[in-house]
């Protein structure tokens, strides 16, 4: 690998990473200094669970670098970089036996626009029904099942600026109760053209409040106790809840596009090395701000190694992952795996399979 002005460029890269780390650390101190937290003020928590082993292997520092089908979650503007027909399947093995699934496809619409469709599902598995009197279980079983079905449009407005927007139908359900509504994600990406630096911004889960409804809220009772009157149909009023609105801002850079190293391509047009680093800031409506730093190194467009760290989360910190890609001419296949240790809940494992067709 050729090195261009190695000392000065390495100094620049180290300085950028150092500044972002210091900024993240100082912000963490400020947001955790008080006792007030907003936990519990929003529902739809499954909408915040990261999808795809590539982005989660970088601790979620992916809003600027996202350029595959999982961009539908991280930053819908990244879907504009998917040039061919593509599909992605991702399975997250959440703690407590819960699972989180993601499946999506992307279709080119003309030269500059892409259309995507996605499905996200979260399942708790079977849970025993308990009461204060029967704490070992009543013999009944219920489960929590949440889904989101989305449609995404993304494209380039200029050669450097892309946008994306997703409309999602979201449904939350447990036992015989359910709540549903629509949320929207909006994102932009800007390729600065300067040494592989890319900027990304997105707003996620923008929508109206929802409230649970179902047969369990219906009652038939007399209007007054102790008075012989005909019973009336009554309905319990359930409290509405908001979606977990979030904002992401990120910067990513490919260090092999002039920032530190020069690009090196072999006689077959295969890029010999790619080393990207990224920094993301995320603010939520229900938890304190978080920061993520991640990196990905790819050798000969074949094997990728990823790592990252998340600041400000009460559970997540270190992250890592691996990826293998196969290019068969008219077909590209990729398998990715990531692992995210938690402080108290064990390991979170993800497995993703991605395909692209001519």
C-alpha positions in Angstrom: 0.0 0.0 0.0 1.5 3.3 -1.0 1.7 6.0 1.6 1.2 9.7 0.7 2.7 12.2 3.1 2.3 9.5 5.7 3.3 11.4 8.8 1.1 14.4 8.2 -1.9 12.4 7.2 -1.7 10.0 10.1 -1.4 13.0 12.4 -4.6 14.4 10.9 -6.5 11.1 11.3 -5.4 10.6 14.9 -6.3 14.2 15.7 -9.8 13.8 14.3 -10.4 10.6 16.3 -9.0 12.2 19.4 -11.2 15.3 19.2 -14.3 13.2 18.7 -13.5 11.0 21.6 -12.9 14.0 23.9 -16.1 15.6 22.7 -18.0 12.4 23.4 -16.5 12.0 26.8 -17.3 15.6 27.8 -20.9 15.4 26.6 -21.4 12.1 28.5 -20.5 13.9 31.7 -22.9 16.7 31.0 -25.9 14.5 30.2 -25.4 12.1 33.1 -24.7 14.8 35.7 -28.4 15.1 36.7 -30.8 12.5 38.1 -33.5 13.1 35.5 -34.0 10.6 32.7 -36.7 10.3 30.1 -36.8 6.5 30.1 -40.4 5.2 29.7 -41.8 8.2 28.0 -41.9 6.5 24.5 -43.2 3.2 23.2 -42.1 1.3 20.1 -38.7 0.6 21.6 -38.1 -2.1 18.9 -37.8 0.7 16.4 -34.5 1.7 18.0 -32.8 -1.7 17.7 -30.1 -1.6 15.0 -30.3 -3.8 12.0 -27.6 -5.5 10.0 -24.4 -6.9 11.3 -22.3 -4.4 9.4 -23.6 -1.2 11.1 -23.9 -2.8 14.5 -20.4 -4.2 14.3 -19.3 -0.6 14.2 -21.4 0.2 17.3 -23.9 2.1 15.2 -21.5 4.7 13.8 -23.1 4.2 10.4 -25.4 7.0 9.4 -22.8 8.6 7.0 -21.2 5.4 5.7 -24.4 3.4 5.1 -24.6 2.5 1.5 -26.5 -0.9 1.4 -30.1 -2.1 2.0 -29.8 -1.6 5.8 -29.6 2.1 5.1 -33.4 2.0 5.4 -32.8 1.9 9.1 -29.6 3.9 9.6 -30.1 6.7 7.0 -32.6 6.1 4.1 -30.5 8.4 1.9 -27.8 5.7 1.8 -30.2 3.5 -0.3 -29.4 5.7 -3.3 -26.0 4.0 -3.5 -27.5 0.6 -4.1 -27.1 0.5 -7.9 -28.6 -3.0 -8.5 -31.5 -5.2 -7.4 -30.6 -6.1 -3.8 -32.0 -7.9 -0.8 -31.0 -8.1 2.9 -32.0 -10.5 5.7 -30.9 -9.9 9.3 -31.6 -11.7 12.5 -30.8 -10.4 15.9 -30.7 -12.8 18.9 -31.8 -10.4 21.6 -31.5 -11.1 25.3 -34.1 -13.1 27.3 -34.9 -15.3 24.2 -36.4 -12.4 22.3 -35.7 -12.0 18.5 -35.6 -9.1 16.1 -35.8 -9.7 12.4 -35.3 -7.4 9.4 -35.9 -8.1 5.7 -35.7 -5.6 2.8 -35.3 -5.3 -0.9 -34.2 -2.5 -3.1 -35.2 -1.8 -6.7 -33.5 0.7 -9.1 -36.0 3.3 -10.5 -34.2 5.0 -13.3 -30.5 6.0 -13.0 -30.8 8.2 -9.9 -33.6 6.8 -7.7 -34.2 3.6 -5.7 -37.3 2.1 -4.2 -37.1 -0.1 -1.1 -39.5 -2.2 0.9 -38.8 -3.5 4.4 -40.3 -5.6 7.2 -39.1 -5.5 10.8 -40.5 -7.8 13.4 -39.9 -8.2 17.1 -41.1 -11.2 19.2 -40.8 -11.9 22.9 -41.5 -15.6 22.5 -44.0 -17.3 24.9 -44.3 -15.7 28.3 -46.2 -17.4 31.2 -49.2 -15.5 32.6 -48.7 -14.8 36.3 -50.6 -13.0 39.0 -49.9 -11.8 42.5 -51.7 -14.9 43.8 -50.2 -17.3 41.2 -46.6 -16.1 40.8 -45.5 -19.5 39.4 -48.0 -19.1 36.5 -51.7 -19.6 35.8 -51.1 -22.0 33.0 -51.8 -19.4 30.4 -49.3 -18.1 27.8 -49.0 -14.8 25.9 -46.4 -13.0 23.8 -45.4 -9.6 22.6 -45.3 -9.1 18.8 -44.4 -5.8 17.1 -44.0 -5.2 13.4 -43.1 -2.4 11.1 -43.7 -2.4 7.3 -42.0 0.3 5.3 -41.7 1.8 1.9 -38.6 3.9 1.1 -37.7 6.3 -1.8 -34.1 7.5 -2.2 -32.1 9.2 -4.9 -29.5 11.7 -5.9 -30.4 15.3 -6.3 -26.9 16.2 -7.4 -23.8 14.1 -7.9 -22.8 14.6 -4.3 -26.1 15.0 -2.4 -28.6 12.2 -1.8 -31.9 12.1 0.1 -34.2 9.3 1.4 -37.6 9.1 3.0 -39.4 6.1 4.6 -43.0 5.7 5.5 -43.7 2.9 8.0 -46.9 1.3 9.3 -46.1 0.2 12.9 -48.2 -2.2 15.0 -47.6 -3.2 18.6 -49.5 -6.2 20.0 -49.7 -8.4 23.1 -52.5 -10.8 24.1 -55.6 -9.4 22.5 -54.5 -5.7 22.6 -52.9 -3.8 19.8 -51.9 -0.2 18.8 -50.9 1.0 15.4 -50.0 4.1 13.4 -47.6 5.5 10.9 -44.0 6.9 11.4 -41.6 8.5 9.0 -37.8 8.5 8.6 -36.0 11.2 6.6 -32.3 11.3 5.8 -29.6 13.1 3.7 -26.0 12.3 2.8 -23.4 14.6 1.4 -20.2 13.4 -0.2 -17.9 16.3 0.3 -15.5 15.1 -2.4 -12.6 15.9 -0.1 -10.5 12.8 0.7 -13.5 10.4 1.0 -15.3 12.5 3.7 -19.1 11.9 3.9 -21.7 13.6 6.1 -25.0 12.1 7.1 -28.1 13.3 8.9 -31.4 11.6 9.6 -34.6 11.9 11.7 -36.3 8.6 12.7 -39.7 7.6 14.0 -41.4 10.9 13.4 -45.1 10.2 14.0 -48.3 10.7 16.0 -49.1 9.1 19.3 -50.7 5.7 19.6 -53.0 4.0 22.1 -53.8 0.3 22.8 -57.2 -1.0 22.0 -58.9 -4.4 22.0 -61.6 -6.6 23.5 -60.0 -6.6 26.9 -60.9 -2.9 27.4 -64.6 -3.6 27.0 -66.7 -4.1 30.1 -70.4 -4.7 30.8 -71.3 -3.3 34.2 -74.3 -1.7 35.9 -74.0 2.1 35.9 -74.5 2.3 39.7 -73.6 -0.2 42.4 -76.4 -1.4 44.6 -79.2 -0.2 42.2 -81.1 -2.6 40.1 -80.5 -1.2 36.6 -79.7 -2.6 33.3 -76.0 -3.1 32.6 -74.3 -0.8 30.2 -71.4 -1.5 27.8 -68.3 0.4 28.9 -64.8 0.9 27.6 -61.7 1.5 29.6 -59.6 4.5 28.4 -56.0 3.6 27.7 -53.2 6.2 27.8 -51.6 7.2 24.5 -47.8 7.0 24.0 -45.3 8.6 21.6 -42.8 6.9 19.3 -39.1 7.1 20.1 -38.1 10.1 18.0 -34.4 10.3 17.3 -31.9 12.4 15.3 -28.6 11.2 14.0 -25.7 13.2 12.6 -22.5 11.5 11.5 -19.3 11.8 9.6 -17.4 9.1 7.9 -14.1 9.0 6.0 -12.3 6.4 3.9 -8.7 6.7 4.9 -7.6 5.0 1.6 -9.0 7.8 -0.6 -6.4 10.4 0.1 -6.9 11.2 3.8 -4.0 8.9 4.8 -3.4 6.4 2.0 -3.8 6.5 -1.8 -6.2 4.1 -3.4 -4.6 0.9 -4.8 -6.4 -1.1 -7.5 -5.0 -4.3 -9.1 -5.1 -5.3 -12.8 -8.6 -6.8 -12.4 -10.0 -3.5 -10.9 -10.3 -4.9 -7.4 -9.7 -2.4 -4.6 -6.8 -3.7 -2.5 -7.6 -1.9 0.7 -10.4 0.1 2.2 -10.3 1.5 5.7 -13.2 3.6 6.9 -13.7 5.4 10.2 -16.9 7.1 11.4 -18.4 9.1 14.3 -22.1 9.4 15.0 -24.0 11.6 17.4 -27.6 10.5 18.4 -30.2 12.2 20.4 -33.4 10.6 21.5 -36.8 11.7 22.9 -36.6 9.2 25.8 -33.0 8.6 26.7 -29.8 10.7 27.1 -27.7 11.5 24.0 -25.3 8.8 22.8 -22.1 8.8 20.7 -20.6 6.0 18.6 -17.1 5.6 17.0 -16.5 2.8 14.5 -14.1 1.5 12.0 -14.1 -1.1 9.2 -11.1 -2.5 7.3 -11.7 -4.5 4.0 -9.1 -6.5 2.2 -9.4 -7.0 -1.5 -13.2 -6.4 -1.3 -13.4 -9.9 0.3 -12.9 -9.9 4.1 -14.0 -7.1 6.4 -13.1 -6.6 10.1 -15.1 -4.1 12.2 -15.0 -2.6 15.6 -16.5 0.3 17.6 -17.6 1.7 20.9 -20.8 3.4 22.0 -20.7 6.1 24.7 -23.7 7.2 26.8 -25.6 3.9 26.7 -26.4 2.2 30.0 -25.9 -1.3 28.4 -23.9 -1.1 25.2 -20.3 -0.2 24.7 -17.8 -2.3 22.8 -18.8 -3.9 19.4 -17.1 -6.0 16.8 -17.8 -8.0 13.7 -16.6 -9.8 10.6 -17.8 -10.0 7.0 -17.1 -12.1 3.9 -18.1 -11.1 0.4 -18.4 -13.1 -2.8 -18.5 -11.5 -6.2 -19.6 -13.9 -9.0 -20.0 -11.4 -11.8 -23.7 -10.9 -12.0 -24.2 -11.8 -8.4 -22.8 -10.4 -5.1 -23.3 -12.2 -1.9 -22.2 -11.1 1.6 -22.4 -12.7 5.1 -21.8 -10.6 8.1 -21.7 -11.3 11.8 -21.6 -8.9 14.8 -21.4 -9.2 18.5 -22.5 -6.5 21.0 -21.7 -7.3 24.7 -24.1 -5.7 27.2 -23.2 -4.8 30.8 -25.9 -6.9 32.5 -27.9 -8.8 29.8 -25.3 -10.9 28.1 -24.2 -11.0 24.4 -26.3 -9.7 21.5 -25.5 -11.6 18.3 -26.5 -10.7 14.7 -26.3 -12.5 11.5 -26.9 -10.8 8.1 -27.1 -12.1 4.5 -27.0 -9.6 1.7 -27.4 -10.2 -2.1 -27.2 -8.0 -5.2 -28.2 -8.9 -8.7 -27.7 -7.4 -12.1 
